[in-house]
Amino acid sequence: MIRVIKSGVSDEAAADRDAMVKMTVEGILKDIEEHGDDTVRTLSKKFDDWSPESFRLSEADIQAAISRLPQQTIDDIHFAQAQIRRFAEIQKAALVDVEEETIPGVILGHKNIPVASVGCYIPGGKYPMVASAHMSVLTAKVAGVKRVIACAPPHGKAPNDAIVAAMSFAGADEIYCLGGVQAVGAMAIGTESISPVDMLVGPGNAFVAEAKRQLFGRVGIDLFAGPTETLIIADDSCDGEMAATDILGQAEHGPTSPSILLTTSEKLVESTQREIERQLKTLKTADVAGVAWRDYGQIILCDTQEEMLQEADRIASEHVQILTKDPDYFLNNMRNYGALFLGPETNVSYGDKVIGTNHTLPTNRAARYTGGLWVGKFIKTCTYQKVKPDATAAIGEYCSRLCELEGFAGHQAQADLRVARYKKHAA
């Protein structure tokens, strides 16, 4: 039996919030399309109190930001980027061009072609999300994208030095200190000072996620990445301190970040709730994490491991931590997740910051149909065909009959022309 011990906000309340966000974003994007830089500047001043002479940072600005950082911070950024680059290069090596003669005279293939230009959004309002620069800019560059631009909001009424350094080290071609929907809209739509891109990537708040959703089609996007989600799957081998720590560690992302404990242990349910209350008394980000847990946290109690698997696939969470006796059971059987973190020795924070896998992952149950950001998202797999004269005469006859079956006279004429011209050659 599956029992909900603690539930989050109702579906109706979430729908009302989503409707408000949708309407707000529609208006902003329309204004950017109509008024370009003027709207971007007005919104930046309104939301971030930021209106510099130019939103784009000069090379001197970038070098000044780097020079202000401690050497340890620079070394740490380089270490993280080395891990992310290494795994991205491994993934890219798995993508190969192919060409095969499938039947005599018919040669089919595909080529992997990087997207030409990408806009990367790096959140940085409440928390300076330095790692997002690695995950988006660096991964795009490993994929072979020629023009990568990056936007991050001001932090404390100035560009964040560590984010700027991370963007630069990752290989960004243009760096802008600009945040929110105005940044995403400017990159996708284009303004007098920002040339539009072909694709948008990167996480963000609900407004940024909605802007990407509305811009999809006009540009490509990586995925719909809304508020951070975490699912802890645990049995009686897990203790309340670890479960609570891992829940709050992701709940601190924002007041609407869902965290779920899915377990077969009533004892763990009780100890985790006590631990959450205890840790919230000392956690520096308790003002955010506490609200997220209160409003969006859930506890679900199951009787069996199989029930936990069923629930986990239904939830399709962005991050899934497996704190059970047999983590590989979920690795081998679970289908819907953004990223798995197997065993107590690892955790979502490693994936978010340093270990090498990408932290831009599907939310809102999108894990049912997509994985997270990786080099392959920046690469178009494009097919081609080459056909020899003998083969086109034979294939053409099949194609002609199939076109006639569907009533496509123009298609049929294309096939018939090849049959007429090349059948004599085949004979």
HUCORKA-V559648 format. One record per backbone hydrogen bond with DSSP energy under -0.5 kcal/mol. CO is the residue of the C=O (numbers start at 0). NH is the residue of the N-H. If there is no record, write none. Layout:
BEGIN
co=CO nh=NH
co=CO nh=NH
END
This chain:
BEGIN
co=0 nh=2
co=2 nh=4
co=2 nh=300
co=5 nh=298
co=9 nh=13
co=10 nh=14
co=11 nh=15
co=12 nh=16
co=13 nh=17
co=14 nh=18
co=15 nh=19
co=16 nh=20
co=17 nh=21
co=18 nh=22
co=19 nh=23
co=20 nh=24
co=21 nh=25
co=22 nh=26
co=23 nh=27
co=24 nh=28
co=25 nh=29
co=26 nh=30
co=27 nh=31
co=28 nh=32
co=29 nh=33
co=30 nh=34
co=31 nh=35
co=34 nh=37
co=35 nh=38
co=35 nh=39
co=36 nh=40
co=37 nh=41
co=38 nh=42
co=39 nh=43
co=40 nh=44
co=41 nh=45
co=42 nh=46
co=43 nh=47
co=43 nh=49
co=44 nh=48
co=54 nh=176
co=57 nh=61
co=58 nh=62
co=59 nh=63
co=60 nh=64
co=61 nh=65
co=62 nh=66
co=63 nh=67
co=64 nh=67
co=65 nh=68
co=69 nh=73
co=70 nh=74
co=71 nh=75
co=72 nh=76
co=73 nh=77
co=74 nh=78
co=75 nh=79
co=76 nh=80
co=77 nh=81
co=78 nh=82
co=79 nh=83
co=80 nh=84
co=81 nh=85
co=82 nh=86
co=83 nh=87
co=84 nh=88
co=85 nh=89
co=86 nh=90
co=87 nh=91
co=88 nh=92
co=89 nh=93
co=90 nh=93
co=91 nh=94
co=93 nh=95
co=97 nh=109
co=99 nh=101
co=99 nh=107
co=102 nh=105
co=104 nh=106
co=104 nh=387
co=105 nh=101
co=105 nh=102
co=105 nh=107
co=106 nh=385
co=107 nh=99
co=108 nh=383
co=109 nh=97
co=110 nh=112
co=110 nh=381
co=112 nh=379
co=115 nh=146
co=116 nh=197
co=116 nh=198
co=117 nh=119
co=117 nh=148
co=118 nh=200
co=119 nh=121
co=119 nh=150
co=120 nh=122
co=121 nh=152
co=122 nh=128
co=126 nh=128
co=127 nh=129
co=128 nh=131
co=128 nh=132
co=129 nh=132
co=129 nh=133
co=130 nh=134
co=131 nh=135
co=132 nh=136
co=132 nh=137
co=133 nh=138
co=135 nh=139
co=136 nh=140
co=137 nh=141
co=138 nh=142
co=139 nh=143
co=139 nh=144
co=140 nh=143
co=145 nh=147
co=146 nh=117
co=146 nh=148
co=147 nh=172
co=147 nh=173
co=148 nh=119
co=149 nh=175
co=150 nh=121
co=151 nh=177
co=153 nh=155
co=157 nh=154
co=158 nh=160
co=159 nh=163
co=160 nh=164
co=161 nh=165
co=162 nh=166
co=163 nh=167
co=164 nh=168
co=165 nh=169
co=166 nh=170
co=166 nh=171
co=167 nh=170
co=173 nh=149
co=174 nh=56
co=175 nh=151
co=175 nh=177
co=178 nh=182
co=179 nh=182
co=179 nh=183
co=180 nh=184
co=181 nh=185
co=182 nh=186
co=183 nh=187
co=184 nh=188
co=184 nh=189
co=185 nh=189
co=186 nh=196
co=193 nh=190
co=197 nh=219
co=198 nh=118
co=199 nh=221
co=200 nh=120
co=204 nh=208
co=205 nh=209
co=206 nh=210
co=207 nh=211
co=208 nh=212
co=209 nh=213
co=210 nh=214
co=211 nh=215
co=214 nh=217
co=214 nh=218
co=218 nh=216
co=219 nh=199
co=222 nh=224
co=223 nh=225
co=223 nh=362
co=224 nh=203
co=228 nh=318
co=229 nh=259
co=230 nh=232
co=230 nh=320
co=231 nh=233
co=231 nh=261
co=232 nh=322
co=233 nh=263
co=234 nh=237
co=238 nh=242
co=239 nh=243
co=240 nh=244
co=241 nh=245
co=242 nh=246
co=243 nh=247
co=244 nh=248
co=245 nh=249
co=246 nh=249
co=246 nh=250
co=247 nh=251
co=249 nh=252
co=250 nh=253
co=253 nh=256
co=255 nh=257
co=257 nh=229
co=258 nh=297
co=259 nh=231
co=259 nh=261
co=260 nh=262
co=260 nh=299
co=261 nh=233
co=262 nh=301
co=263 nh=265
co=264 nh=268
co=265 nh=269
co=266 nh=270
co=267 nh=271
co=268 nh=272
co=269 nh=273
co=270 nh=274
co=271 nh=275
co=272 nh=276
co=273 nh=277
co=274 nh=278
co=275 nh=279
co=276 nh=280
co=277 nh=280
co=278 nh=281
co=278 nh=282
co=282 nh=285
co=284 nh=287
co=284 nh=288
co=285 nh=289
co=287 nh=291
co=288 nh=292
co=289 nh=293
co=290 nh=294
co=291 nh=295
co=291 nh=296
co=292 nh=296
co=294 nh=8
co=297 nh=260
co=298 nh=4
co=298 nh=5
co=299 nh=262
co=299 nh=301
co=300 nh=2
co=303 nh=307
co=304 nh=308
co=305 nh=309
co=306 nh=310
co=307 nh=311
co=308 nh=312
co=309 nh=313
co=310 nh=314
co=311 nh=315
co=315 nh=364
co=315 nh=366
co=316 nh=337
co=317 nh=338
co=318 nh=230
co=319 nh=340
co=320 nh=232
co=320 nh=322
co=321 nh=342
co=322 nh=234
co=323 nh=326
co=325 nh=328
co=325 nh=329
co=326 nh=329
co=326 nh=330
co=327 nh=331
co=328 nh=332
co=329 nh=333
co=334 nh=336
co=338 nh=319
co=340 nh=321
co=340 nh=342
co=342 nh=345
co=346 nh=349
co=346 nh=350
co=347 nh=351
co=348 nh=352
co=349 nh=353
co=349 nh=354
co=356 nh=355
co=358 nh=360
co=359 nh=372
co=362 nh=365
co=364 nh=367
co=365 nh=368
co=365 nh=369
co=366 nh=336
co=373 nh=376
co=373 nh=377
co=374 nh=377
co=375 nh=378
co=377 nh=114
co=378 nh=380
co=379 nh=112
co=379 nh=381
co=381 nh=110
co=383 nh=108
co=385 nh=106
co=387 nh=391
co=388 nh=392
co=389 nh=393
co=390 nh=394
co=391 nh=395
co=392 nh=396
co=393 nh=397
co=394 nh=398
co=395 nh=399
co=396 nh=400
co=397 nh=401
co=398 nh=402
co=399 nh=403
co=400 nh=404
co=401 nh=405
co=402 nh=406
co=402 nh=407
co=403 nh=406
co=406 nh=408
co=407 nh=411
co=408 nh=412
co=409 nh=413
co=410 nh=414
co=411 nh=415
co=412 nh=416
co=413 nh=417
co=414 nh=418
co=415 nh=419
co=416 nh=420
co=417 nh=421
co=418 nh=422
co=421 nh=425
co=422 nh=426
END
